[in-house]
């Protein structure tokens, strides 16, 4: 191999395994790609300026937060903020009112624009060129011939009025025409089947209403007696000593000692002796005076409710009794008892409450809307769990003139005979009030009526398969039906199920109608040349949305 053919030797790479760099040869250039790191001992520690800055900011924030949250500082800040806000409102109020007036004026000009489609803006000489419309021939009447049904708010479809004006937000009401109201709601057959729409015919029939309620038995207040004395004394002996004890008329209830009764008896004995001594007197005045004295003393004992047999016994025997009897004035049951042996009795203090249970009251409550169907003397039936299968007959004897403000109910009192004493106070009863059949009227199921805060409506199914609203005036409800006094005719077909879904679809249509209300009456389709085409349909078609195909885990479609 010649000297020229020998390969060039590669430059030797210095060994850096020992961490030392070989010094470059003289005349050889050295290229430094990265600046070498300084030795460990020559590195100077960096000051923690960022950390110090963060600590200072945190301390300042804590101090500022504590200062601002002081009650006095916070109150001043809120007051200042409120003043700034009031200034902003006062400053922007003229601008807002001016913008509102200009917007309403421009909207009026849009509605009243000339046939060339130009509108002049207020305050400028420029004119706004409107899009040309190419209205196709249509069977619908022109706007000048269309009849306005009512006016409504462009933002709130529930705000309606019979005359033009403004709504609660200050926006002008827009007209709703008869042909727009008459536009029905169409639902595809598939959706009808999916949502389960059911209909029924309105029929004329006489409803028989039945009012059912619950009641509690109580004693007849007209047949209760309060036992008390008209004199003071002490109870010496009790013959009726527990609540619930049955007594008969004339039974002795107690014996009572009274100094007033003893002195009155003694006066009667003396008067009788004086009368006997005056019988042979030649002076008739003395005889009459003695007789009147006896009669007045006997009258005083009678006013004390002393029984006649005790007075007669006293006249006959002239024996003054220490105690006198208190008798029961009626037959009944002791409802309350306050008399105790040896107890001091004051005049007028109730000792017994005795009720005659030959007649029983039942107190029930009915709702105020049921008041037109009841009256005094109306027959009623009652059943008790204590006597299964047995029906008691009675009648209404009292209707409370006041309505309970908490429950919105009216108390009704019924009266039932109780000769056999089967009915007892505080029993629980089921009461049925029979109402005579009502006048025949058109009736529909209750579930077909959509009630709102202002009116009641039903959804009619027309002969072409579409649906529309119909406001109705309702009457009485009974047997799951409700009378329709106005708004329906016999034979009309109403929706009884899924009517709320149809109602939701109708409200969707009404909401969409709010967008571009004025433009939609003239055109609803824009052609490429800037022309607009009137849409012949005003219906919203509700169809079932297509379902997306299922994906296999591998990424393919599932068939």
WOQUI-V832250 format. One record per run of one state. SS is the DSSP state (H for helix, E for strand, - for the rest). FROM is the first residue (numbers start at 1). TO is the last residue. If there is no record, write none. Layout:
# WOQUI-V832250
ss=(SS:SS)
from=(FROM:FROM)
to=(TO:TO)
This chain:
# WOQUI-V832250
ss=(-:H:-:H:-:H:-:E:-:E:-:E:-:E:-:E:-:E:-:E:-:E:H:-:E:-:H:-:E:-:E:-:E:-:H:E:-:E:-:E:-:E:-:H:-:H:-:H:-:E:-:E:-:E:-:E:-:E:H:-:E:-:E:-:E:-:E:-:E:H:-:E:-:E:-:E:-:E:-:E:-:H:-:H:-:E:-:E:-:E:-:E:-:E:-)
from=(1:40:43:49:69:71:112:118:121:127:130:133:134:148:153:160:162:166:167:172:173:174:178:183:185:188:189:196:198:202:203:206:210:220:221:224:228:233:239:246:248:252:258:259:278:284:304:308:318:323:328:332:338:344:346:352:356:359:368:374:379:385:387:400:409:418:428:435:441:446:449:450:452:456:462:467:479:481:487:493:498:499:514:517:523:525:527:532:534:541:543:551:552:557:558)
to=(39:42:48:68:70:111:117:120:126:129:132:133:147:152:159:161:165:166:171:172:173:177:182:184:187:188:195:197:201:202:205:209:219:220:223:227:232:238:245:247:251:257:258:277:283:303:307:317:322:327:331:337:343:345:351:355:358:367:373:378:384:386:399:408:417:427:434:440:445:448:449:451:455:461:466:478:480:486:492:497:498:513:516:522:524:526:531:533:540:542:550:551:556:557:559)
